Amino acid sequence: MVVLASAGGNTVPAIARLVQADEDTIRQVIHRFNEMGMAGAGDVEACGGTYDWAGSRSASISGDVGDQSRGMSLMSDETTTRLLRDRSGRTISLAEITDDNWRAVADVAPHDEQRRFVAALGARYLLLSMRGGLWHSLAIEADNAVVGHVMWAYDNDAGTHWIGGMLIDAAEQGKGVGRAALQATMRLLSGGQNAQEIRLSYHLDNTAAARLYADAGFRPTGDTEDGEIVVARPVNPATRH
């Protein structure tokens, strides 16, 4: 979001107010991006404060994403990849955020009425991923074209993986993309080290999300995060890569 706002001609003070960060941090992010591209942006903690999103709160998660990502593979199993298709037959897969696709991910936008449940743009979730390496953003692709965003994290204290920031572009909804993307994310996390349980949270009024997650085997834990219902499902050894 910082880079997009800068590219749009916004001043540093304006961007700082937008993302609730100090001006020096904004200058660092822009300077780092100009030097290294999208890979460099992640080296800077882009903003302070607590952000809420359609998933677990950032403050709730601790642990090292890098450690937990070892042993994971986005495209390691041809059978798994073949099974994950939307209703039109397109292959739904996950991809790392790169200099080539980050703009498309940042532009992902839900329907207007869904903005009470999720971010208005994928750019906000990319910004969250830049905050100290806590979250790891991934592009959701349909036949290699970006159609959404998802992010994951690992709670080292509880030994659980979290899914959040699930955002499917409005033009791609109703096609089975979200269901396939959720399965892809679950399979990815199930293949990580110490994979025991996967959790996520959703707004009480988000009935579509509630149905999707219930169908995938998630059940309420009795916990809430800022008014959102926390659900969990154990890792099924059969889904490991």
Stockholm file with secondary structure:
# STOCKHOLM 1.0

chainA/1-241         MVVLASAGGNTVPAIARLVQADEDTIRQVIHRFNEMGMAGAGDVEACGGTYDWAGSRSASISGDVGDQSRGMSLMSDETTTRLLRDRSGRTISLAEITDDNWRAVADVAPHDEQRRFVAALGARYLLLSMRGGLWHSLAIEADNAVVGHVMWAYDNDAGTHWIGGMLIDAAEQGKGVGRAALQATMRLLSGGQNAQEIRLSYHLDNTAAARLYADAGFRPTGDTEDGEIVVARPVNPATRH
#=GR chainA/1-241 SS CHHHHHHTTCCHHHHHHHHTCCHHHHHHHHHHHHHHTHHHHTTSCCCCSCCCCSSSCGGGCCSCHHHHHTTCCTTCCHHHHHHCBCTTCCBEEEEECCTTTHHHHHTCCCCGGGTTTSCSSHHHHHHHHTSTTCCEEEEEEETTEEEEEEEEEEETTTTEEEEEEEEECGGGTTSSHHHHHHHHHHHHHHTSTTCCEEEEEEETTCHHHHHHHHHTTCEEEEEEETTEEEEEEECCGGGCC
#=GC SS_cons         CHHHHHHTTCCHHHHHHHHTCCHHHHHHHHHHHHHHTHHHHTTSCCCCSCCCCSSSCGGGCCSCHHHHHTTCCTTCCHHHHHHCBCTTCCBEEEEECCTTTHHHHHTCCCCGGGTTTSCSSHHHHHHHHTSTTCCEEEEEEETTEEEEEEEEEEETTTTEEEEEEEEECGGGTTSSHHHHHHHHHHHHHHTSTTCCEEEEEEETTCHHHHHHHHHTTCEEEEEEETTEEEEEEECCGGGCC
//
